[in-house]
Amino acid sequence: MGEPFYVSRKKYEALVNELKDLKNLKAELSNEIGEAAAQGDLKENAEYHAAKEKQTETLIRIQELEIRLRNAQITDDLTVDKSEARIGATVTIRDEAAGIEFTYTLVGSMESNPEKGLLSVKSPLANGVLGKKEGETFEAILPKGPKKYKLVKLEYK
């Protein structure tokens, strides 16, 4: 078994749908390859080669999705100590030096999108805040060096 893959129920369902669509595409590509092969000389058959390449890409993505889904931990179902910052928490953090506050929801790496307020639990900032309680200060080891923050607000929506 692989490493747990943390994902929201919404993202999990989107991945299940993507897998279903890819399996349908795989069947269509098999038909295309069969039809192209029936046309004869495969060395100069562009449709055949394009379909084979697309089939390979599709099979790789199907395999990736099957592994991820098999190891998926749906964050909506996790029982966590809601007095501490954990995956699924929405945290408001203040940069102590700059006095700037920002809010993120802590998510699995596949859903990470800092511009949309979704921060991977594997990121340096999230690593620093994980396990902290509202009001606590912490240090995050960022690429530019350590920085001090305060967990201003903690909520689970």
Residue, then its C-alpha position, 0 to 999 in steps of 0.5 A: m500500500g502506498e502513502p495516504f493521499y488526502v483529498s476532499r470528497k468533492k475532489y475524490e468524486a471528480l477523480v472517480n469521474e475522470l477515471k470513468d471518462l478515461k476508461n471510456l476513452k481507452a475503449e474508443l482508442s482501441n477501436e480507432i487503433g483497430e480501424a487504423a491497423a485495418q488500413g494496412d501499412l502502419k509505418e506511414n499511418a498517422e492516425y494509427h500512431a496518434a491513437k497509439e500515443k494517446q492510448t499510452e498517455t491514457l493508460i498511464r493516467i488511468q494507472e495514476l488515478e487508480i493508485r491515488l484512489r486506492n490510497a485516498q483518505i477523504t478529509d471530510d471523513l477524518t476525525v481530527d482534534k478540532s482545537e488544533a490546525r489539521i488538514g481540512a482546517t481554515v486558518t488565519i495566520r499573521d506574519e508577525a514581522a509584516g503584520i499582514e494576515f492571510t487565510y488558507t484552508l489546509v488541503g492535500s497536495m493535489e488540491s493545493n492552489p495558494e492563489k485560491g486560498l488552498l494550501s498543501v499540508k506539505s508546504p513549509l507554512a502549513n508544516g509550521v502551523l499543523g498542530k498549533k492552537e488558536g493564538e499560538t505563535f510558530e516558526a515556518i522554515l521558508p525558502k528565504g529562511p525562518k519566519k515567525y507567524k501567529l495562528v490568529k483564527l482556526e475554524y473547520k467549515 
